[in-house]
Amino acid sequence: MASSSSSIPVIHEDEELLMLDGSESGWVEARTHCDHLASLSSDLAHIPTPNTPCNKCQHPSENWLCLSCKEVLCSRFVNKHMLEHYQRVDHSLALSFSDLSVWCFSCDAYLDAQSIPALRIVHQTAYLLKFGEAPPVPSEYLQLENNRV
């Protein structure tokens, strides 16, 4: 694939563009809306610590927090206990204690926890518990605040 000086890909008839959405590179665009937020626990300011082992197998890492019942279970890359939990009780939303991402099993998508107000508190709490300090404020939020002044 050739590209112009402005870095916009130019596709010739005999070439294919394989990474239109970034998924081949590992980049994923997190959603800023989800229809399953009504299932969130009413108290996400009080959560288990990020080093909590899986409640089923006691695996110490790659664990997720169910955002409905606050049970800690291991990932699909360990023993799939969080996936089984979703399939059994239909709790769609979970937070990864590894990277603090939020996943919706029903939407089959990551959610942007900092741009969805209902998820901000759990993301901030998990970040504080994991790193001992408040999370940095994304630059786009700083720009919004500056524009209001």
C-alpha positions in Angstrom: 0.0 0.0 0.0 1.3 3.4 -0.9 0.5 6.5 1.0 0.4 10.2 0.2 2.4 12.9 2.0 -0.6 13.5 4.3 -0.4 9.9 5.6 -3.8 9.0 4.2 -3.7 5.5 2.7 -4.0 5.3 -1.1 -5.4 2.0 -2.2 -4.5 0.8 -5.7 -6.7 -1.6 -7.5 -4.4 -4.5 -7.0 -3.9 -3.9 -3.2 -6.2 -4.5 -0.2 -6.5 -2.5 3.0 -6.6 -5.1 5.7 -6.8 -3.0 8.9 -9.8 -0.8 8.3 -10.9 -0.8 12.0 -7.6 -1.4 13.8 -8.5 -4.8 15.0 -5.6 -6.5 13.3 -3.2 -4.2 15.3 -4.9 -4.9 18.6 -6.4 -1.4 18.8 -10.1 -1.4 19.8 -12.5 1.6 20.0 -14.3 1.4 23.3 -18.0 2.2 23.2 -19.3 5.4 24.9 -22.9 3.9 25.4 -24.3 0.6 26.5 -27.9 -0.5 27.0 -26.9 -2.8 29.9 -25.9 -0.1 32.5 -29.2 -0.6 34.4 -27.7 -3.9 35.8 -24.9 -2.1 37.6 -24.5 -2.5 41.4 -25.8 0.5 43.3 -22.5 0.7 45.3 -19.5 0.6 43.0 -17.5 2.9 45.3 -16.8 -0.1 47.5 -15.2 -3.0 45.6 -12.8 -5.8 46.4 -9.1 -5.0 45.9 -7.5 -5.8 42.5 -5.4 -8.6 44.0 -8.5 -10.6 45.0 -8.3 -14.1 43.6 -11.0 -15.8 41.6 -13.9 -16.9 43.9 -14.1 -20.3 42.2 -10.5 -21.5 41.5 -8.5 -19.0 43.6 -6.4 -18.1 40.6 -4.4 -15.0 41.6 -4.4 -13.0 38.3 -6.4 -12.2 35.2 -9.4 -11.7 37.3 -12.6 -9.6 36.6 -15.0 -7.9 38.9 -18.7 -8.4 38.1 -20.2 -5.0 38.1 -23.7 -6.3 39.1 -22.9 -8.5 42.1 -19.2 -7.6 42.7 -18.1 -11.3 42.5 -14.4 -11.7 41.4 -13.9 -14.4 38.8 -11.1 -15.4 36.4 -10.9 -14.5 32.7 -11.6 -16.6 29.7 -7.8 -17.1 29.4 -7.6 -18.8 32.7 -10.7 -21.0 33.7 -13.5 -18.9 32.1 -15.3 -18.4 35.4 -16.5 -14.8 34.6 -17.7 -15.9 31.2 -19.6 -18.8 32.8 -21.0 -16.3 35.4 -22.4 -14.2 32.6 -23.9 -17.2 30.8 -25.4 -18.5 34.0 -26.9 -15.3 35.6 -26.8 -12.8 32.7 -24.6 -10.2 34.5 -23.2 -8.4 31.4 -20.7 -5.9 32.8 -17.3 -6.7 34.2 -14.1 -4.7 35.1 -10.7 -6.3 34.4 -8.4 -6.0 37.4 -5.5 -6.5 34.9 -5.9 -3.3 32.8 -9.1 -1.8 34.4 -11.0 -2.1 31.2 -14.8 -2.6 31.3 -16.3 -5.3 29.1 -20.0 -5.8 28.2 -20.6 -9.5 27.4 -24.0 -8.7 25.9 -22.7 -6.0 23.6 -19.4 -8.0 23.0 -17.5 -4.8 23.4 -15.3 -2.7 25.6 -16.8 0.4 27.2 -15.1 3.7 27.8 -15.3 3.8 31.6 -14.1 7.4 31.8 -16.7 8.8 29.4 -19.7 6.8 30.8 -20.7 8.6 34.0 -22.2 5.4 35.6 -18.8 3.6 35.2 -16.4 6.5 36.3 -16.7 5.7 40.1 -15.7 2.0 39.7 -12.9 2.9 37.4 -11.6 5.6 39.7 -11.9 3.3 42.8 -10.2 0.4 41.1 -7.4 2.6 39.8 -6.9 4.1 43.3 -6.8 0.6 44.9 -4.4 -0.7 42.2 -2.0 2.2 42.0 -2.4 4.1 45.2 -3.3 7.4 43.5 -6.2 8.9 41.5 -6.3 8.2 37.8 -5.1 11.0 35.4 -7.8 13.1 33.9 -8.0 12.5 30.1 -7.0 15.6 28.1 -10.4 15.8 26.3 -12.1 16.3 29.7 -9.6 19.0 30.7 -10.4 20.8 27.4 -14.2 20.5 28.1 -13.6 22.1 31.6 -11.5 24.9 30.1 -14.2 25.7 27.5 -16.8 26.1 30.3 -14.8 28.7 32.1 
